[in-house]
């Protein structure tokens, strides 16, 4: 599994924590920054991750900002992206199993590193269940093409 990861300045510390986790898990990843804590615009950092997942260069993406809200809104503008803003383990599992989310958004100012690691491990470890959920995801995809 190849992961694209990025943050804005408000998610920089948590991004570094999650990169360490990806390394511990032996997962391949590409870090799209930022390189320091200077203020940046989150859409500029969400787009390379979302576009990379949408075009198949990456299997999944992880985006982090202060709340996760801005990153998730920006990522969901890219056709083919189902970015879920998650701040608990149950939702991390549900969004993979039921929504086939391909990008995870989290907020550094909302959750701590321990919970974030649990969320990432859960989200990465789940497969899409398909079945009745597939019909619903197909309807989301149809909305993109309307």
C-alpha positions, -999 to +999 in steps of 0.1 A: +000+000+000+013+034-010+002+064+010+002+101+002+004+124+032+003+162+038-008+188+062-009+225+066+010+244+094-018+235+119-012+198+113+026+197+109+034+180+143+007+153+139+018+147+103+053+139+115+039+115+141+019+097+115+049+095+091+068+078+119+039+054+123+039+046+085+076+039+088+070+016+118+044-002+097+068-005+068+044+013+045+055+032+014+046+069+015+052+103+000+052+134+021+039+165+004+049+188+033+050+215+043+087+217+052+083+240+082+057+257+105+052+288+084+016+296+076+004+279+044-030+275+026-044+240+032-059+236-004-024+238-018-014+208+003-047+188+000-047+189-038-015+169-045-026+141-021-062+140-035-051+141-071-024+115-065-050+091-050-076+099-077-052+091-105-040+059-089-005+070-080-013+063-044-037+038-028-048+061+000-041+096+014-039+112+048-045+149+053-041+169+086-048+205+095-060+222+127-094+207+126-093+185+095-123+204+081-105+225+055-085+196+042-115+174+039-135+200+020-107+207-004-099+170-010-135+162-017-135+187-047-114+162-066-134+137-087-130+102-073-121+112-038-141+102-008-123+120+020-136+113+055-130+136+085-124+113+114-118+119+151-127+085+166-118+048+159-154+037+152-158+062+124-124+053+110-136+017+107-170+026+094-158+050+067-136+023+052-161-005+055-192+014+044-180+044+024-148+031+008-131+063+019-097+067+001-085+098+020-085+103+058-086+138+073-078+146+109-074+176+131-043+181+152-061+206+174-089+182+180-072+149+188-038+138+203-012+117+187-022+085+205-057+086+192-045+096+158-023+066+156-052+043+165-074+060+139-047+056+112-041+019+121-078+011+121-084+030+088-055+014+070-065-020+083-100-021+069-114-032+036-145-020+019-173-044+026-191-039-007-226-055-008-253-030+001-227-003+006-215-006-030-248+007-043-245+038-021-209+045-031-219+042-067-246+068-062-219+092-048-198+085-079-229+093-101-232+127-084-197+135-095-207+128-131-240+147-130 
